[in-house]
């Protein structure tokens, strides 16, 4: 199988996962998720789905909800993808969004400290 086909299937799974999590799932834990990346094996048998909790979401609760809904999600993907065999799916927590937000917050605090330090050093009569 070609790597191009695996990439196309991965992109399609990512799109469908967004739809499933946002609209078809009834579990509120899953609505606080963002699918960051999908990797599909070259034979299309396995898919690694990387998810990240949105701000305000809980990563542990999200992963528990995904494991609980794995059968439902796989059946929804099977209907949407129309492949001969639906890939086995595995979920992985990707905390890059939280990490990026934390870095942004630290940089903001540093800028605020620097600007308040400059005001203290430059007294204007």
N, CA, C and O atoms as CSV, one atom per row, in Angstrom:
chain,resi,resn,atom,element,x,y,z
A,1,UNK,N,N,0.827,-1.180,0.000
A,1,UNK,CA,C,0.000,0.000,0.000
A,1,UNK,C,C,0.876,1.251,0.000
A,1,UNK,O,O,1.970,1.250,0.563
A,2,UNK,N,N,0.410,2.266,-0.606
A,2,UNK,CA,C,1.224,3.474,-0.691
A,2,UNK,C,C,1.102,4.326,0.572
A,2,UNK,O,O,0.078,4.332,1.254
A,3,UNK,N,N,2.177,5.035,0.849
A,3,UNK,CA,C,2.162,5.954,1.993
A,3,UNK,C,C,1.178,7.097,1.740
A,3,UNK,O,O,0.586,7.631,2.679
A,4,UNK,N,N,1.005,7.466,0.477
A,4,UNK,CA,C,0.049,8.536,0.152
A,4,UNK,C,C,-1.367,8.142,0.567
A,4,UNK,O,O,-2.110,8.953,1.120
A,5,UNK,N,N,-1.728,6.904,0.298
A,5,UNK,CA,C,-3.067,6.450,0.676
A,5,UNK,C,C,-3.214,6.451,2.195
A,5,UNK,O,O,-4.257,6.850,2.713
A,6,UNK,N,N,-2.194,6.012,2.906
A,6,UNK,CA,C,-2.237,6.016,4.367
A,6,UNK,C,C,-2.398,7.444,4.884
A,6,UNK,O,O,-3.128,7.673,5.848
A,7,UNK,N,N,-1.728,8.399,4.256
A,7,UNK,CA,C,-1.856,9.807,4.664
A,7,UNK,C,C,-3.270,10.322,4.413
A,7,UNK,O,O,-3.832,11.041,5.240
A,8,UNK,N,N,-3.838,9.952,3.274
A,8,UNK,CA,C,-5.207,10.393,2.965
A,8,UNK,C,C,-6.206,9.795,3.955
A,8,UNK,O,O,-7.121,10.483,4.407
A,9,UNK,N,N,-6.033,8.522,4.291
A,9,UNK,CA,C,-6.922,7.869,5.259
A,9,UNK,C,C,-6.753,8.526,6.630
A,9,UNK,O,O,-7.738,8.750,7.333
A,10,UNK,N,N,-5.520,8.834,7.011
A,10,UNK,CA,C,-5.272,9.488,8.300
A,10,UNK,C,C,-5.970,10.841,8.361
A,10,UNK,O,O,-6.577,11.185,9.375
A,11,UNK,N,N,-5.886,11.601,7.283
A,11,UNK,CA,C,-6.542,12.919,7.256
A,11,UNK,C,C,-8.059,12.766,7.337
A,11,UNK,O,O,-8.733,13.553,8.003
A,12,UNK,N,N,-8.584,11.769,6.669
A,12,UNK,CA,C,-10.038,11.515,6.705
A,12,UNK,C,C,-10.473,11.099,8.112
A,12,UNK,O,O,-11.522,11.529,8.592
A,13,UNK,N,N,-9.672,10.267,8.766
A,13,UNK,CA,C,-9.983,9.859,10.140
A,13,UNK,C,C,-9.974,11.087,11.050
A,13,UNK,O,O,-10.850,11.231,11.903
A,14,UNK,N,N,-9.008,11.957,10.879
A,14,UNK,CA,C,-8.929,13.167,11.699
A,14,UNK,C,C,-10.185,14.016,11.531
A,14,UNK,O,O,-10.737,14.507,12.515
A,15,UNK,N,N,-10.638,14.192,10.290
A,15,UNK,CA,C,-11.859,14.965,10.034
A,15,UNK,C,C,-13.070,14.304,10.683
A,15,UNK,O,O,-13.861,14.966,11.355
A,16,UNK,N,N,-13.208,13.004,10.480
A,16,UNK,CA,C,-14.353,12.280,11.033
A,16,UNK,C,C,-14.336,12.277,12.556
A,16,UNK,O,O,-15.385,12.392,13.189
A,17,UNK,N,N,-13.157,12.147,13.145
A,17,UNK,CA,C,-13.054,12.170,14.608
A,17,UNK,C,C,-13.561,13.491,15.164
A,17,UNK,O,O,-14.255,13.516,16.181
A,18,UNK,N,N,-13.217,14.577,14.506
A,18,UNK,CA,C,-13.715,15.882,14.943
A,18,UNK,C,C,-15.234,15.922,14.937
A,18,UNK,O,O,-15.858,16.421,15.873
A,19,UNK,N,N,-15.815,15.396,13.883
A,19,UNK,CA,C,-17.276,15.342,13.765
A,19,UNK,C,C,-17.883,14.431,14.830
A,19,UNK,O,O,-18.883,14.783,15.456
A,20,UNK,N,N,-17.287,13.279,15.030
A,20,UNK,CA,C,-17.802,12.315,16.019
A,20,UNK,C,C,-17.750,12.917,17.423
A,20,UNK,O,O,-18.728,12.850,18.167
A,21,UNK,N,N,-16.619,13.498,17.779
A,21,UNK,CA,C,-16.463,14.037,19.126
A,21,UNK,C,C,-17.371,15.239,19.363
A,21,UNK,O,O,-17.941,15.387,20.444
A,22,UNK,N,N,-17.503,16.080,18.373
A,22,UNK,CA,C,-18.282,17.309,18.557
A,22,UNK,C,C,-19.786,17.093,18.457
A,22,UNK,O,O,-20.546,17.736,19.180
A,23,UNK,N,N,-20.232,16.195,17.571
A,23,UNK,CA,C,-21.665,16.134,17.296
A,23,UNK,C,C,-22.342,14.799,17.587
A,23,UNK,O,O,-23.509,14.774,17.977
A,24,UNK,N,N,-21.638,13.703,17.404
A,24,UNK,CA,C,-22.312,12.405,17.522
A,24,UNK,C,C,-22.176,11.764,18.889
A,24,UNK,O,O,-23.009,10.943,19.276
A,25,UNK,N,N,-21.157,12.121,19.611
A,25,UNK,CA,C,-20.943,11.522,20.926
A,25,UNK,C,C,-21.844,12.179,21.967
A,25,UNK,O,O,-22.042,13.394,21.960
A,26,UNK,N,N,-22.381,11.361,22.851
A,26,UNK,CA,C,-23.224,11.905,23.919
A,26,UNK,C,C,-22.438,12.103,25.213
A,26,UNK,O,O,-22.957,12.671,26.173
A,27,UNK,N,N,-21.199,11.641,25.244
A,27,UNK,CA,C,-20.362,11.757,26.438
A,27,UNK,C,C,-19.779,13.172,26.514
A,27,UNK,O,O,-19.020,13.559,25.626
A,28,UNK,N,N,-20.108,13.947,27.536
A,28,UNK,CA,C,-19.614,15.329,27.622
A,28,UNK,C,C,-18.089,15.422,27.752
A,28,UNK,O,O,-17.508,16.452,27.408
A,29,UNK,N,N,-17.440,14.378,28.237
A,29,UNK,CA,C,-15.976,14.403,28.356
A,29,UNK,C,C,-15.307,14.503,26.993
A,29,UNK,O,O,-14.211,15.049,26.872
A,30,UNK,N,N,-15.967,13.977,25.972
A,30,UNK,CA,C,-15.364,13.933,24.645
A,30,UNK,C,C,-15.511,15.249,23.883
A,30,UNK,O,O,-14.819,15.473,22.890
A,31,UNK,N,N,-16.388,16.097,24.332
A,31,UNK,CA,C,-16.587,17.368,23.647
A,31,UNK,C,C,-15.504,18.385,23.985
A,31,UNK,O,O,-15.440,19.446,23.364
A,32,UNK,N,N,-14.658,18.079,24.952
A,32,UNK,CA,C,-13.547,18.944,25.332
A,32,UNK,C,C,-12.248,18.434,24.723
A,32,UNK,O,O,-11.188,18.528,25.341
A,33,UNK,N,N,-12.333,17.892,23.504
A,33,UNK,CA,C,-11.163,17.282,22.884
A,33,UNK,C,C,-10.879,17.881,21.516
A,33,UNK,O,O,-11.775,18.338,20.806
A,34,UNK,N,N,-9.617,17.859,21.181
A,34,UNK,CA,C,-9.174,18.252,19.855
A,34,UNK,C,C,-8.279,17.141,19.324
A,34,UNK,O,O,-7.360,16.700,20.016
A,35,UNK,N,N,-8.535,16.691,18.118
A,35,UNK,CA,C,-7.688,15.672,17.497
A,35,UNK,C,C,-6.513,16.409,16.865
A,35,UNK,O,O,-6.687,17.203,15.940
A,36,UNK,N,N,-5.321,16.139,17.373
A,36,UNK,CA,C,-4.149,16.873,16.907
A,36,UNK,C,C,-3.432,16.173,15.762
A,36,UNK,O,O,-2.833,16.826,14.907
A,37,UNK,N,N,-3.491,14.837,15.743
A,37,UNK,CA,C,-2.744,14.112,14.719
A,37,UNK,C,C,-3.274,12.680,14.639
A,37,UNK,O,O,-3.739,12.116,15.629
A,38,UNK,N,N,-3.193,12.113,13.443
A,38,UNK,CA,C,-3.556,10.711,13.245
A,38,UNK,C,C,-2.458,10.069,12.404
A,38,UNK,O,O,-2.043,10.616,11.382
A,39,UNK,N,N,-1.999,8.915,12.839
A,39,UNK,CA,C,-1.017,8.141,12.085
A,39,UNK,C,C,-1.639,6.791,11.749
A,39,UNK,O,O,-2.166,6.104,12.624
A,40,UNK,N,N,-1.572,6.424,10.490
A,40,UNK,CA,C,-2.138,5.157,10.039
A,40,UNK,C,C,-1.007,4.292,9.499
A,40,UNK,O,O,-0.136,4.781,8.779
A,41,UNK,N,N,-1.018,2.997,9.848
A,41,UNK,CA,C,0.007,2.087,9.341
A,41,UNK,C,C,-0.147,1.954,7.823
A,41,UNK,O,O,-1.222,2.202,7.275
A,42,UNK,N,N,0.922,1.568,7.164
A,42,UNK,CA,C,0.904,1.504,5.699
A,42,UNK,C,C,-0.096,0.470,5.176
A,42,UNK,O,O,-0.569,0.591,4.046
A,43,UNK,N,N,-0.422,-0.548,5.984
A,43,UNK,CA,C,-1.416,-1.532,5.550
A,43,UNK,C,C,-2.836,-1.155,5.977
A,43,UNK,O,O,-3.773,-1.925,5.767
A,44,UNK,N,N,-2.993,0.017,6.571
A,44,UNK,CA,C,-4.287,0.577,6.996
A,44,UNK,C,C,-4.982,-0.246,8.084
A,44,UNK,O,O,-6.192,-0.120,8.269
A,45,UNK,N,N,-4.245,-1.073,8.795
A,45,UNK,CA,C,-4.849,-1.898,9.843
A,45,UNK,C,C,-4.909,-1.200,11.201
A,45,UNK,O,O,-5.761,-1.521,12.029
A,46,UNK,N,N,-4.013,-0.254,11.425
A,46,UNK,CA,C,-3.920,0.392,12.737
A,46,UNK,C,C,-3.881,1.909,12.585
A,46,UNK,O,O,-3.258,2.448,11.669
A,47,UNK,N,N,-4.556,2.571,13.498
A,47,UNK,CA,C,-4.549,4.033,13.506
A,47,UNK,C,C,-4.247,4.514,14.923
A,47,UNK,O,O,-4.889,4.101,15.889
A,48,UNK,N,N,-3.265,5.386,15.020
A,48,UNK,CA,C,-2.948,6.039,16.299
A,48,UNK,C,C,-3.582,7.429,16.242
A,48,UNK,O,O,-3.278,8.227,15.357
A,49,UNK,N,N,-4.454,7.698,17.188
A,49,UNK,CA,C,-5.172,8.973,17.210
A,49,UNK,C,C,-4.700,9.757,18.424
A,49,UNK,O,O,-4.870,9.327,19.565
A,50,UNK,N,N,-4.108,10.908,18.161
A,50,UNK,CA,C,-3.585,11.766,19.222
A,50,UNK,C,C,-4.612,12.851,19.510
A,50,UNK,O,O,-5.032,13.586,18.616
A,51,UNK,N,N,-5.005,12.937,20.769
A,51,UNK,CA,C,-6.017,13.905,21.181
A,51,UNK,C,C,-5.463,14.783,22.291
A,51,UNK,O,O,-4.600,14.377,23.069
A,52,UNK,N,N,-5.982,15.981,22.333
A,52,UNK,CA,C,-5.567,16.926,23.351
A,52,UNK,C,C,-6.813,17.532,23.985
A,52,UNK,O,O,-7.748,17.910,23.280
A,53,UNK,N,N,-6.830,17.625,25.302
A,53,UNK,CA,C,-7.979,18.281,25.928
A,53,UNK,C,C,-7.928,19.778,25.650
A,53,UNK,O,O,-6.863,20.394,25.690
A,54,UNK,N,N,-9.071,20.340,25.373
A,54,UNK,CA,C,-9.153,21.789,25.183
A,54,UNK,C,C,-9.010,22.467,26.536
A,54,UNK,O,O,-9.191,21.820,27.567
A,55,UNK,N,N,-8.689,23.755,26.555
A,55,UNK,CA,C,-8.613,24.450,27.846
A,55,UNK,C,C,-9.911,24.260,28.628
A,55,UNK,O,O,-11.004,24.468,28.103
A,56,UNK,N,N,-9.771,23.871,29.863
A,56,UNK,CA,C,-10.931,23.579,30.699
A,56,UNK,C,C,-11.276,22.101,30.724
A,56,UNK,O,O,-12.107,21.668,31.522
A,57,UNK,N,N,-10.643,21.322,29.854
A,57,UNK,CA,C,-10.894,19.891,29.802
A,57,UNK,C,C,-9.894,19.130,30.661
A,57,UNK,O,O,-8.822,19.639,30.989
A,58,UNK,N,N,-10.256,17.918,31.013
A,58,UNK,CA,C,-9.411,17.063,31.845
A,58,UNK,C,C,-8.882,15.913,30.993
A,58,UNK,O,O,-9.661,15.141,30.433
A,59,UNK,N,N,-7.555,15.801,30.895
A,59,UNK,CA,C,-6.932,14.782,30.069
A,59,UNK,C,C,-7.271,13.361,30.491
A,59,UNK,O,O,-7.546,12.506,29.649
A,60,UNK,N,N,-7.253,13.110,31.793
A,60,UNK,CA,C,-7.555,11.760,32.279
A,60,UNK,C,C,-8.999,11.377,31.988
A,60,UNK,O,O,-9.279,10.257,31.562
A,61,UNK,N,N,-9.911,12.312,32.220
A,61,UNK,CA,C,-11.326,12.039,31.943
A,61,UNK,C,C,-11.544,11.838,30.444
A,61,UNK,O,O,-12.333,10.988,30.032
A,62,UNK,N,N,-10.847,12.620,29.642
A,62,UNK,CA,C,-10.957,12.487,28.195
A,62,UNK,C,C,-10.510,11.097,27.747
A,62,UNK,O,O,-11.202,10.443,26.966
A,63,UNK,N,N,-9.362,10.649,28.236
A,63,UNK,CA,C,-8.854,9.342,27.837
A,63,UNK,C,C,-9.785,8.218,28.300
A,63,UNK,O,O,-9.990,7.243,27.578
A,64,UNK,N,N,-10.348,8.356,29.502
A,64,UNK,CA,C,-11.298,7.356,29.996
A,64,UNK,C,C,-12.543,7.321,29.104
A,64,UNK,O,O,-13.048,6.248,28.773
A,65,UNK,N,N,-13.025,8.496,28.724
A,65,UNK,CA,C,-14.196,8.571,27.842
A,65,UNK,C,C,-13.933,7.980,26.474
A,65,UNK,O,O,-14.796,7.310,25.907
A,66,UNK,N,N,-12.736,8.225,25.934
A,66,UNK,CA,C,-12.387,7.672,24.628
A,66,UNK,C,C,-12.294,6.153,24.671
A,66,UNK,O,O,-12.765,5.474,23.758
A,67,UNK,N,N,-11.695,5.623,25.715
A,67,UNK,CA,C,-11.600,4.163,25.846
A,67,UNK,C,C,-12.987,3.543,25.969
A,67,UNK,O,O,-13.262,2.486,25.401
A,68,UNK,N,N,-13.847,4.210,26.713
A,68,UNK,CA,C,-15.209,3.697,26.885
A,68,UNK,C,C,-15.985,3.726,25.561
A,68,UNK,O,O,-16.785,2.833,25.283
A,69,UNK,N,N,-15.742,4.751,24.758
A,69,UNK,CA,C,-16.478,4.930,23.502
A,69,UNK,C,C,-15.752,4.341,22.294
A,69,UNK,O,O,-16.182,4.554,21.160
A,70,UNK,N,N,-14.673,3.615,22.509
A,70,UNK,CA,C,-13.843,3.119,21.404
A,70,UNK,C,C,-14.652,2.321,20.380
A,70,UNK,O,O,-14.478,2.517,19.178
A,71,UNK,N,N,-15.521,1.437,20.828
A,71,UNK,CA,C,-16.337,0.629,19.905
A,71,UNK,C,C,-17.263,1.503,19.073
A,71,UNK,O,O,-17.376,1.318,17.861
A,72,UNK,N,N,-17.924,2.451,19.720
A,72,UNK,CA,C,-18.817,3.375,19.013
A,72,UNK,C,C,-18.035,4.184,17.986
A,72,UNK,O,O,-18.460,4.324,16.840
A,73,UNK,N,N,-16.889,4.714,18.405
A,73,UNK,CA,C,-16.081,5.547,17.510
A,73,UNK,C,C,-15.612,4.733,16.303
A,73,UNK,O,O,-15.674,5.203,15.167
A,74,UNK,N,N,-15.147,3.524,16.557
A,74,UNK,CA,C,-14.659,2.686,15.459
A,74,UNK,C,C,-15.796,2.350,14.486
A,74,UNK,O,O,-15.583,2.327,13.274
A,75,UNK,N,N,-16.986,2.093,15.004
A,75,UNK,CA,C,-18.106,1.792,14.107
A,75,UNK,C,C,-18.484,3.015,13.277
A,75,UNK,O,O,-18.814,2.887,12.098
A,76,UNK,N,N,-18.440,4.194,13.884
A,76,UNK,CA,C,-18.726,5.427,13.148
A,76,UNK,C,C,-17.675,5.672,12.062
A,76,UNK,O,O,-18.000,6.092,10.951
A,77,UNK,N,N,-16.412,5.405,12.399
A,77,UNK,CA,C,-15.352,5.553,11.405
A,77,UNK,C,C,-15.531,4.548,10.264
A,77,UNK,O,O,-15.320,4.881,9.098
A,78,UNK,N,N,-15.915,3.336,10.601
A,78,UNK,CA,C,-16.130,2.314,9.578
A,78,UNK,C,C,-17.204,2.718,8.582
A,78,UNK,O,O,-17.052,2.509,7.378
A,79,UNK,N,N,-18.282,3.291,9.079
A,79,UNK,CA,C,-19.358,3.750,8.188
A,79,UNK,C,C,-18.889,4.895,7.303
A,79,UNK,O,O,-19.227,4.948,6.121
A,80,UNK,N,N,-18.119,5.803,7.866
A,80,UNK,CA,C,-17.690,6.988,7.121
A,80,UNK,C,C,-16.573,6.687,6.124
A,80,UNK,O,O,-16.557,7.242,5.025
A,81,UNK,N,N,-15.645,5.818,6.498
A,81,UNK,CA,C,-14.474,5.578,5.653
A,81,UNK,C,C,-14.747,4.629,4.492
A,81,UNK,O,O,-14.102,4.724,3.448
A,82,UNK,N,N,-15.692,3.721,4.665
A,82,UNK,CA,C,-16.042,2.753,3.636
A,82,UNK,C,C,-14.825,1.975,3.139
A,82,UNK,O,O,-14.663,1.767,1.937
A,83,UNK,N,N,-13.981,1.554,4.060
A,83,UNK,CA,C,-12.831,0.723,3.736
A,83,UNK,C,C,-13.222,-0.735,3.883
A,83,UNK,O,O,-14.212,-1.052,4.542
A,84,UNK,N,N,-12.452,-1.622,3.273
A,84,UNK,CA,C,-12.690,-3.051,3.420
A,84,UNK,C,C,-12.605,-3.452,4.886
A,84,UNK,O,O,-13.424,-4.229,5.377
A,85,UNK,N,N,-11.603,-2.911,5.581
A,85,UNK,CA,C,-11.420,-3.211,7.002
A,85,UNK,C,C,-11.187,-1.900,7.745
A,85,UNK,O,O,-10.319,-1.113,7.367
A,86,UNK,N,N,-11.954,-1.669,8.789
A,86,UNK,CA,C,-11.767,-0.474,9.605
A,86,UNK,C,C,-10.527,-0.663,10.472
A,86,UNK,O,O,-10.372,-1.705,11.110
A,87,UNK,N,N,-9.642,0.331,10.503
A,87,UNK,CA,C,-8.424,0.181,11.310
A,87,UNK,C,C,-8.731,0.027,12.800
A,87,UNK,O,O,-9.695,0.596,13.313
A,88,UNK,N,N,-7.894,-0.750,13.478
A,88,UNK,CA,C,-7.929,-0.796,14.939
A,88,UNK,C,C,-7.435,0.568,15.411
A,88,UNK,O,O,-6.445,1.087,14.896
A,89,UNK,N,N,-8.123,1.144,16.385
A,89,UNK,CA,C,-7.738,2.483,16.825
A,89,UNK,C,C,-7.169,2.448,18.243
A,89,UNK,O,O,-7.582,1.659,19.093
A,90,UNK,N,N,-6.216,3.327,18.453
A,90,UNK,CA,C,-5.622,3.512,19.773
A,90,UNK,C,C,-5.500,5.002,20.002
A,90,UNK,O,O,-5.115,5.750,19.103
A,91,UNK,N,N,-5.829,5.431,21.206
A,91,UNK,CA,C,-5.798,6.855,21.542
A,91,UNK,C,C,-4.575,7.179,22.383
A,91,UNK,O,O,-4.174,6.408,23.255
A,92,UNK,N,N,-3.995,8.330,22.101
A,92,UNK,CA,C,-2.820,8.809,22.830
A,92,UNK,C,C,-3.049,10.258,23.222
A,92,UNK,O,O,-3.529,11.066,22.426
A,93,UNK,N,N,-2.704,10.570,24.444
A,93,UNK,CA,C,-2.861,11.931,24.947
A,93,UNK,C,C,-1.733,12.802,24.414
A,93,UNK,O,O,-0.559,12.450,24.534
A,94,UNK,N,N,-2.086,13.924,23.835
A,94,UNK,CA,C,-1.126,14.896,23.313
A,94,UNK,C,C,-1.363,16.189,24.075
A,94,UNK,O,O,-2.378,16.857,23.878
A,95,UNK,N,N,-0.429,16.537,24.938
A,95,UNK,CA,C,-0.610,17.730,25.763
A,95,UNK,C,C,0.073,18.958,25.173
A,95,UNK,O,O,0.378,19.898,25.906
A,96,UNK,N,N,0.318,18.971,23.880
A,96,UNK,CA,C,1.024,20.091,23.255
A,96,UNK,C,C,0.228,21.395,23.338
A,96,UNK,O,O,0.825,22.465,23.451
A,97,UNK,N,N,-1.096,21.330,23.286
A,97,UNK,CA,C,-1.898,22.555,23.382
A,97,UNK,C,C,-1.732,23.169,24.770
A,97,UNK,O,O,-1.498,24.371,24.889
A,98,UNK,N,N,-1.850,22.352,25.822
A,98,UNK,CA,C,-1.664,22.853,27.183
A,98,UNK,C,C,-0.244,23.383,27.372
A,98,UNK,O,O,-0.031,24.413,28.011
A,99,UNK,N,N,0.710,22.668,26.811
A,99,UNK,CA,C,2.106,23.087,26.931
A,99,UNK,C,C,2.311,24.456,26.260
A,99,UNK,O,O,2.972,25.332,26.818
A,100,UNK,N,N,1.751,24.627,25.082
A,100,UNK,CA,C,1.846,25.903,24.377
A,100,UNK,C,C,1.173,27.031,25.136
A,100,UNK,O,O,1.697,28.143,25.194
A,101,UNK,N,N,0.010,26.749,25.721
A,101,UNK,CA,C,-0.684,27.772,26.510
A,101,UNK,C,C,0.132,28.168,27.737
A,101,UNK,O,O,0.190,29.342,28.103
A,102,UNK,N,N,0.757,27.182,28.365
A,102,UNK,CA,C,1.581,27.466,29.549
A,102,UNK,C,C,2.790,28.317,29.174
A,102,UNK,O,O,3.137,29.245,29.904
A,103,UNK,N,N,3.435,28.015,28.050
A,103,UNK,CA,C,4.567,28.818,27.590
A,103,UNK,C,C,4.121,30.243,27.292
A,103,UNK,O,O,4.818,31.193,27.650
A,104,UNK,N,N,2.982,30.406,26.648
A,104,UNK,CA,C,2.450,31.744,26.357
A,104,UNK,C,C,2.207,32.524,27.642
A,104,UNK,O,O,2.511,33.714,27.725
A,105,UNK,N,N,1.652,31.840,28.645
A,105,UNK,CA,C,1.385,32.499,29.925
A,105,UNK,C,C,2.685,32.942,30.592
A,105,UNK,O,O,2.755,34.044,31.137
A,106,UNK,N,N,3.715,32.095,30.554
A,106,UNK,CA,C,5.006,32.446,31.150
A,106,UNK,C,C,5.620,33.634,30.425
A,106,UNK,O,O,6.141,34.547,31.066
A,107,UNK,N,N,5.565,33.634,29.089
A,107,UNK,CA,C,6.111,34.756,28.322
A,107,UNK,C,C,5.355,36.055,28.627
A,107,UNK,O,O,5.959,37.123,28.722
A,108,UNK,N,N,4.054,35.955,28.776
A,108,UNK,CA,C,3.249,37.130,29.119
A,108,UNK,C,C,3.660,37.681,30.478
A,108,UNK,O,O,3.792,38.893,30.647
A,109,UNK,N,N,3.864,36.788,31.451
A,109,UNK,CA,C,4.283,37.228,32.785
A,109,UNK,C,C,5.659,37.888,32.743
A,109,UNK,O,O,5.893,38.881,33.431
A,110,UNK,N,N,6.564,37.342,31.943
A,110,UNK,CA,C,7.901,37.929,31.814
A,110,UNK,C,C,7.811,39.325,31.206
A,110,UNK,O,O,8.463,40.252,31.687
A,111,UNK,N,N,7.012,39.485,30.156
A,111,UNK,CA,C,6.845,40.811,29.531
A,111,UNK,C,C,6.254,41.811,30.521
A,111,UNK,O,O,6.675,42.966,30.569
A,112,UNK,N,N,5.284,41.366,31.305
A,112,UNK,CA,C,4.673,42.262,32.289
A,112,UNK,C,C,5.687,42.668,33.355
A,112,UNK,O,O,5.721,43.828,33.766
A,113,UNK,N,N,6.506,41.732,33.803
A,113,UNK,CA,C,7.540,42.051,34.800
A,113,UNK,C,C,8.567,43.026,34.227
A,113,UNK,O,O,8.994,43.961,34.904
A,114,UNK,N,N,8.960,42.798,32.971
A,114,UNK,CA,C,9.938,43.690,32.343
A,114,UNK,C,C,9.367,45.092,32.173
A,114,UNK,O,O,10.059,46.079,32.423
A,115,UNK,N,N,8.108,45.184,31.749
A,115,UNK,CA,C,7.524,46.511,31.538
A,115,UNK,C,C,7.290,47.226,32.867
A,115,UNK,O,O,7.426,48.448,32.926
A,116,UNK,N,N,6.946,46.510,33.931
A,116,UNK,CA,C,6.769,47.158,35.228
A,116,UNK,C,C,8.128,47.549,35.804
A,116,UNK,O,O,8.222,48.547,36.518
A,117,UNK,N,N,9.178,46.789,35.512
A,117,UNK,CA,C,10.535,47.129,35.958
A,117,UNK,C,C,11.052,48.360,35.271
A,117,UNK,O,O,11.753,49.158,35.893
A,118,UNK,N,N,10.727,48.548,33.990
A,118,UNK,CA,C,11.159,49.730,33.264
A,118,UNK,C,C,10.471,50.981,33.790
A,118,UNK,O,O,11.078,52.051,33.831
A,119,UNK,N,N,9.226,50.859,34.186
A,119,UNK,CA,C,8.497,52.008,34.715
A,119,UNK,C,C,9.094,52.447,36.060
A,119,UNK,O,O,9.147,53.641,36.356
A,120,UNK,N,N,9.539,51.490,36.863
A,120,UNK,CA,C,10.113,51.829,38.162
A,120,UNK,C,C,11.471,52.501,37.997
A,120,UNK,O,O,11.820,53.380,38.785
A,121,UNK,N,N,12.251,52.099,36.973
A,121,UNK,CA,C,13.581,52.652,36.765
A,121,UNK,C,C,13.528,54.030,36.105
A,121,UNK,O,O,14.496,54.784,36.212
A,122,UNK,N,N,12.469,54.376,35.448
A,122,UNK,CA,C,12.383,55.614,34.689
A,122,UNK,C,C,11.355,56.548,35.334
A,122,UNK,O,O,10.233,56.681,34.846
A,123,UNK,N,N,11.754,57.197,36.448
A,123,UNK,CA,C,10.789,58.109,37.084
A,123,UNK,C,C,10.647,59.402,36.294
A,123,UNK,O,O,11.638,60.019,35.903
A,124,UNK,N,N,9.419,59.798,36.069
A,124,UNK,CA,C,9.135,61.057,35.376
A,124,UNK,C,C,8.576,62.054,36.372
A,124,UNK,O,O,7.615,61.756,37.082
A,125,UNK,N,N,9.173,63.238,36.428
A,125,UNK,CA,C,8.672,64.249,37.375
A,125,UNK,C,C,7.346,64.828,37.002
A,125,UNK,O,O,6.823,65.684,37.716
